[in-house]
Amino acid sequence: MINANNDLVNLYYRIGKIIHDNYKWGNKFIDNLAFELKRDFPGQKGFSVRNLKYMKAFYEEYCNDNDCCLHLCAKLPWRHNIVLLQRIKNKSIRKWYMEKCITEGWSTDVLIYQIETNLYQRQVTNKKLNNFKLTLMENSDLANNMMKDPYVFDLIELSTNFKERELENKMVNKLRDILLEFGNGFSYIGNQYKITIDNQDFYIDLLFYHTELKCYIAVELKTNEFNPEYGSKMSFYLAALDEQMKRDDDNPSIGIILCQMKNKKIVDYTLKYINKPIGVSEYKILNQISDNLFYNFSLTKDEPDDDIS
């Protein structure tokens, strides 16, 4: 697949150069070229006037590739490249999305969703609240990069004043989408996961194993503002996981507390003297998101047409 993408992108880049070198306003060069290509290659898609214009824009964007993005473009399907070219003008941010597409295998629809929910800002730009540097001897950067703030969940079926158990159940029902939002490496273990201590049962809302961090990740869901007591409870869960489930080659278990709201200073004070790795983030439900969550990418709603490979 990568070789096929490479060949197609290189072909379109060369056609884009030809168009760039010969196009003048009003000379109908693109229209004539589209006609000739369709006549000479009747079974080949991708030679519509619209797509030829994309090729010209693609060449002009990357002909002086000072950011070394062209080699990443060659690893992506053409439709991905057009979405990125249309929707993200900042080249360093675009490069980040390219790398995520390659490592996580996003479809075009997933890429568009991640852009529109502004994954870059949520995962890179926004300051994340955790104590990973203090509590994780290794992998603190990887653990920090795993976090997002806020998390965005597409759970439109939720009632207006939903409860924690309803939120949890909907997340389990849409587990595939939830795993996409949590990111690459998360493997689902269970919900209301029971741990027993001296004949007393306790239940973790959601439990995952992270294949890159090599550790268990406990997730607690709260429908209100962060409370310092949540940190103590999570620390207790992590101690139990490390004692009962952690293998010799596993890293310390990590906790993620998801709240609808949080006060940064209260979170900082709570985590400062907890010796277990915990991160605190807000979450948003997609149909409840206000416009100010999204970064202004100057998005265009013009999507590639069916004649784009």
N, C-alpha and C positions, 0 to 999 in steps of 0.2 A: 504493500500500500504506500509506504514512504517513497519507494522508487517511482511509483506511478504519479504521486503528487509532485515529486521533483521534476519529472519529465514534463508534466502539464504546466507547472508554474514557469519553468524555463522557456517553454514554447510561448506561453502567453506574454512573458517578459520580452521576448524577441519580437513578437508581433506588436507589442506596445511601443517598442523602439521604432519600428517601421512607421507606425501611425504617427508617432511624435515627430519624426523627421519629415514626414510628407503632408501632415495635416495643416491646412490653413482655413481660416473662417470662411465658410461658404463654398469651399471647393468640393464638397460631397465625397471626399476621399473615403471616409469611414463607410458611408452607404455603399459606395462602389465596391470597396473591399469586402464587405459583408456579402454582397451579391456574388462576387467572384469565388469566395471561399465556399459558400453554400453550393455553388454550381460545381466546383471542382471536387468537393468532398461532401457529397449528398448525404452520407450516413453519419457524418460527424456533427455532434452538438457543440455549442459553445461559440458559434460565430454570428450571433445576433448583433445588431447595431449596438444594443445596450451593453453587451459583454465586451465588445471591442472598445467601447468608451472606458469600461473598467480596466482593460489592459493598458490603455494609454495612461490612465491615472495611476495605475500600479507602477508602470515604468518610471513615470515622472517622480513618484514618491521615493523610489528606491534606486534610481540610477546613480545617485551619489550616496551610497549606503555607508555613511560614517558611523552609524549605530550598529552595524553588523547584524541587521535584521533579515537580510535577504536569505541567508542560509536557514533561518527558522521558517521563513515563508515557504521554502521548498519542501519542508516536512509537513506542511498543512494542506488540507484540501482547498481548492480555489475558493469555494464558498466561504470558508473561514476567513481567508485573506480579505475578501471583499467586505465582510462584516466588520473586521478589525479596521480596515482602511476607512470605511464610512463612519464608524462610530467612535473611534478613539484617535484624537489628533495628537496627543502627547506620545512621542515615540518611545519613551522609556516605559510608560504605562502599557503601551501596546506590546512592547517586547515582553513584559511580565505576563500578559495574558497569553501570548504565543507559547511561552514556556509552560504555562499551566495547561494549555490545550494539549501539548505534546506529552507531558508527564501523566496527565490524568485522563487523556482520551476523550475529551468533551466532544459531543455532537454539536452541530451548529445551533440547535435550539438551546442546549445547555450553555454554550458560550454567550448567546444573546441574553439569557436569563442572568448569568453571572455579571455581565456588564450592566444590565439594567438595575440589578440590586447592588451594584457598586462593590463587588468583591474586593477590588484593589484597596479601596479606602478602608473597608471593614477589616481586612486582614493585614494590611501593610501600614497604612497611614495612621489610623486611629491608635491611640495609646491603649494597650491592654493591661488590665489590672490582675496581677498574679505575683506569687512569691517564688517563681521558678528558679531565679538566679541564686536565691538563698537556700533553697531546699533540694535542688537537683545538682549533683556534682557533675553529671554529664547530661547532654541532650537538653540543656535549658533553652538554648536558642531554637532547637527543633520543636520543643514543646511550646514555646512562645509563638512560633510561626504557625503552629497548628490552630491557635486560638483566633477567634473573630469577635468583633464587637461593633454592632450587634450581630447576632445570628438572625437570619430571616427564614421563616418557615411558611410554606404554602399550605395553610390549613384553613381554607375558606369555610369548611363545614363547622367550625367552632361557633358556639353560641356567643352572644355579646358579652356576657359576664361568665366566662368559662372558669371552671375549677381546675385545680392541678391534676386530678385524676383524668378529667376529660382531655386536657392537653396531652397528657402522657399517652392515653389510648389512641388519640388521633395521630400522634407521632409514630406509634408502633404500627398503626394501620397504613401509614405512608412511609414505611421504613426506607424504601429505596430513595425517596426524595430527601429524607432526613440524613441518610448516609452521605448523599451528595453534598448537602450543606455542611456537614461536619468535616468532610474532606477525605482525601485519599489516605488509606491506612486504617480506617476505623472498621472493626469487625464486631457485629452485634452479638452480645451474649444473652441478654434478656432484660425484661422490665420487672419491676417489683421483685428484684433479685434478693432472695432470702439469705441472710447470714445469721447464724445461731451462736450465741455466746452464753454459756452457763444456762442452757435451756430457755433463754429468751431470744425471740426472733426479731430481727430488724430487716427492713426492706429498702434497697437502693432503687430509686426511680428507674434509671437506665444504666446498664453496665455494658461496656465495650472492652475490646482488646485492641490495642494499636500495634499494627505489625511493624512499623518503622521504629517507634519508640520502645517497643517490646515491653509493654506494661498494660495493666488494667486501667481503664478510665471510668470513673463513676460520675454520673450526671444527675444532679438534683434540680428539679423544676419548681419554681416559685412564681405565683401569680401576683405577687406584690413587690414592694421595695425590699432591697437587700437588708437583712438583719444580722448583726454580729453573731447571733446564735447559730446561724446557718454554717458559719466557718467551723465552729466547734463540732457540730454534728458531722460535717464532711470529714474533718480530721479523724473522728472516731471511725467512720466507715473505712477510710484509707488504712488505718492501723489494722483493722480487722481483715481487710483484703490482703495486706502484706503478710499477716500472720497465717492466714488460712489458705490463700490461693496462690500467692506469688511463688514462682519457682526460683531455683538458684540462679538461673540465667536471665530472669526477668529484672527489669528496673523497677524502682518504687512506683506504686500506684499513684495516679493523678486524679484530682477532683475538679469538676467544672460545675459551678453553681450558676444557673440561668435564671435571671430575675427580669421582671418587666421594667424595673427602674433600679438605679443604684446611686449612692452618694460616694464619690471618689474618695473623700477623706475617711469616711467610715470604713470603706473596704480596705484602704491602706492600713489603718490602725488595726483592723481585724486580722489581716494576713501577716502583719509585721512579725509577730512572735509565735506564729503557728509553724511547727516544724514539718508539716506535710505539704507537698506541692498542690496548691489550689489556685484556680483562676476563676474570676467572676466576670460575667458578661451579661449584657441585656439581650433580650430576644424581641423580635417583632413578628407579627403575623402579617403576611403579604397584603391582605385586603385592608389592613388597618394602618398601613404605612403612609405617612405624610410625605409630600413631595420633597421636603428638605432632607430626607434620608439620602436621596440620590445626588450624586455629584453631577455637575453640569458638563456632560460630555458633548453637548450640541448634537444629540442623537438625531439621525434622520430615520424615518420610518420606511424609507425605500429599501425593500429587501431584494436580494438577487432573484431573478426570474427563473423559470424552469429551464431555460437554455443555458444554464451555468452549471458546469460539472462540479 
